[in-house]
Structure formats: structure tokens, C-alpha cells
Amino acid sequence: MTADLNDETLALRLAQGTGEILKGVRNVGLLRDSNLGAAGDAQAQDWIARCLEVHRPDDGMLSEEATDTPDRLGKKRVWIIDPLDGTREYASGRQDWAVHIALAEDGKITHAAVGIPDLGKSFHTAEVKAVDGPATNRLVVSRNSPPKIGQYIADALGMELVTMGSCGAKAVSVILGDNDAYIHAGGQYEWDNAAPVGIAMAAGLYTSRLDGSAITYNNESPYMPDLLMCRPNISHDILVAAAKFEEEHGDFAG
């Protein structure tokens, strides 16, 4: 037992181990579709919870796959988890699903890891760095629920609109320079974006709500209506376009 396991290493190992569990559940071929997604979620959540009980028994936890309890609100340290982000993609054999592990301390993400298991890679706050290559002029949004504001901003800035699955996969695509920006509107929860925001900030990207306000975590309500993640040099133009959309449509969801 590694009692002195630091937060950085724990987050990374949780992301890596969860990815292996999920691949194992899927690769034996006994389940399909919603049954596969439900089994993967349950197995992954159980393993993560057991690991945190052993290694961080005094910390709080907020997870998509666990009952939320108010005791986390009194905790300085809270692990924010999505064992399987992109269940549809996972169950259908796509690669754009992810594992999200984040630690919030006093409402801010201090350590995070996003695993992209089908690519055999995990991105974590200790080592991640954004690729500083040529701009792609591409804006990525949700594949399953693309927001109207996405096309609006793409048109306003002359960008190409593309879609992907998991929030973690979209964040990684911006970090790697495949896309310049990622926006979401219409609702997420803290577990959807805590780890992606954590690695994006560590990589040097700009992150905020679509009104430019800071993102905070471990709130009483984990609902988070909107998100922006992008190269720093285009953040102002995107926020201006978002404000115009809100003025015309009443809110960012349109």
C-alpha cells in the first residue's frame, strides 16, 4: 500500500486503471449498447470509489455514477469524477470517449487526468502542454447535442464547425492543436468538465464560462450551463460573439 501516494500520481493511476477496466468490459463482447455502457459505468465507479476510500478516506467525492450527498460541501478537497464520459461513443466502438479524474481544492482544480483509453494515452496536469502549432480555424462542439451558439460563433469568426463525443476528447483535441476552440452550451455537470478544464488550464489554454466568468467547482448544484476552452489569442473574439448571441437569443442555449 502506498500511503504517501501524491495527488498527481493518484489522479493519473485512477484514469489509467479505469480505462483498462472499461476496455476489459467492452472487449470480451458479452454486452452491447446500453447494457454495455451501464456495466462499464458501474464497474469503473466501484473501483474508483474503493481506491479513494483506501488512499483519500477524508476527501469528498462528486461523481456522475454515485449519489450526491451534501457532506462534500464542507470538504476542502473533493474528487470530481466521470468514470465514463461519452457512453454512447464507448458502447458504439468509437474512440472519442474518456475517463475524467479531477481534484478540486477550495473550488479550484489542482490536479486532473483525462484518459483516452482507445488511444492508450492519459493527459494529466503535471505534464500536459498545448501544441503551439498553426491555427486550424476549427471550433469543436458536442456531437450528440450541438448548441446553436456553436454555428453562430463559427460563422461570426469564419471558423469550421466540427463535432466530437466526450468533453475530455474535445479538450484533448484543442490541447493537441487539432481544433482551436471548444464551446458547450445547454448544460453540463461538474463531472463532465472538471478534469478537461484542469488539463486545459495546465496546458496554458483559456477556460471560462461563455460570459467570461471564472469556472468554480464543488458548488451546491453541480449543474454548469456553458463552457469555453480555447487558444488564449482567440478568447476575446469568441466571448464577444457569444455576448452578441446571448443578446439576440436571450441566453447561450438559444
BELQUIFEN-V389145 format. One line per field, one symbol per residue. ss: DSSP state (2 for helix, 1 for strand, 0 for the rest). phi: phi as a letter, one per 30 degrees, with the letter a starting at -180 (. if undefined). burial: b if it has 9 or more other ideal C-beta (glycine too) atoms within 8 Angstrom, else e. A space follows every 10 residues. Layout:
ss=???
phi=???
burial=???
This chain:
ss=0000002222 2222222222 2222222000 0022222222 2222222222 2222200001 1110000002 2222001111 1111102222 2200000111 1111100111 1111112220 1111000000 0000000111 1100000222 2222222001 1111002222 2222200000 1111111112 2222222222 2220011100 0000000000 0011111111 0222222222 2222222220 0000
phi=.cdceddedd eddddddddd ddddddddid bbhddddddd eddddddddd ddddcbdcdd bbbecbddbd dddccdcbdc bbebcjddde dcidccbacc bbccbhicdc babbccedci bbcbddbdbd dccddcibcc bdddbddddd dddeddcicd cbbbdeeddd ddddedidbc abbbbjjbbe ddbedededd dddjddbadd cjddcbbide cddbdaabba dedcdddddd ddddddddcj addi
burial=eeeeeeebeb bbbbbbbbbb bbbebbeeee beeeebbebb bbbbbebbbe bbeebeeebb bbbbbbeeee ebeebebbbb bbbbbbbbbb beebebbbbb bbbbeeeebb bbbbbbbeee ebbbbeebeb eeeeebebbb bbbeebbbbb bbbbeebebe bbebbbbbbb bbbbbebebb bbbbbbebbb bbbbbbbbbb bbbebbbbbb beeebebbee ebebbbbbbb beebbeebbe bbbbbbeebe ebbb
